Structures are given as structure tokens and as C-alpha cells.
Amino acid sequence: MPEMGAHLDLRTLGACAAALVLTLVLSAWLTPRGWWRRPNLRALAVVGGGTLALSALFLALAGRQPAPPAGFAVLPPAQASTAPAAGARYLVVDDLNLRDGNGVRARRVAVLRAGSAVTATGATDGDWWRVSARVDGQAREGWASSLWLRRADESRARR
């Protein structure tokens, strides 16, 4: 098990020390004097939380992220989801409303039954995608929540 101090360098140590000093000064100035007459959990939480928050702020301003504690994995940053390619085919997971606008308050145009195939137009607004589908033999286009859509090839792979 690596030592806890193995990840500390002078910049990190300086940020933590400055955060502790600033936390103590702000605590003495902004809290009632009676809070500090005898040690208690409230005082420990104020000093510990303030020191942690201010040291993270100082390190962020310095362009550094604090090292994770030993035993914690660092995950890569989440990739931004991209809009579906125009013409990409998706299957509806559960009955889904096709709407004339994005959002649940928009008027419902049709209901897409579970298993229906839809084609993405490429237009998106957050989780809402503009899709086209055949409903009761008629071509319809509208907005649907992408949370209820799965790639057509993804569905076949699960069976």
C-alpha cells in the first residue's frame, strides 16, 4: 500500500496549508465565539470541510487536480454524446410518444409501439431526437425521447 504522503508535492502541501490558515481565519471571523470554547464535531466539520474545499479551489486555480487517495481508480473524462447520424436506424424499447416538438409538453402526434423502427433525421435537442417512422402505414416525422431508442444492430446482438 503506497504511503499517503507519496502523492504530495510542495505545491499541493502549500495549497493545503494556505487553505487551513484561511479556514481558521474565516472561522474565527464568521462564526460565533462560543463555538470554539471546546472542541466538538461542528468545529471539526467547519475546519475540515473548509480546508478541503479551499485546498481544492487553490489547486484548481493553479491548474492542478488533487491526487486521488490510494486505492481509487481514476476514470477518463466522459465523452460528450454526439448526435445520431442522419439515416441511422433505431428500435423503440417501449411504447413511445412521437411529438410535434421537443419536450413532454409538446403535442403528441402518434404513439410508436415497442419494437417499431425509426430513422434519425440528425436533428437533436438534448435527449430529444427528430425521427421519422411509419405509423399505421403513414410516414410520420416528429420528436422522440432518445432514452427509449436503441440502435437496431444493438437489439439484434442481445437476442
Secondary structure, 3 states (H helix, E strand, C coil): CCCHHHHCCHHHHHHHHHHHHHHHHHHHHHCCHHHHCCCCHHHHHHHHHHHHHHHHHHHHHCCCCCCCCCCCCCCCCCCCCCCCCCCCEEEECCCEEEECCCCCCCCEEEEECCCCEEEEEEEEECCEEEEEEEECCEEEEEEEEHHHEEEHHHHHHHC
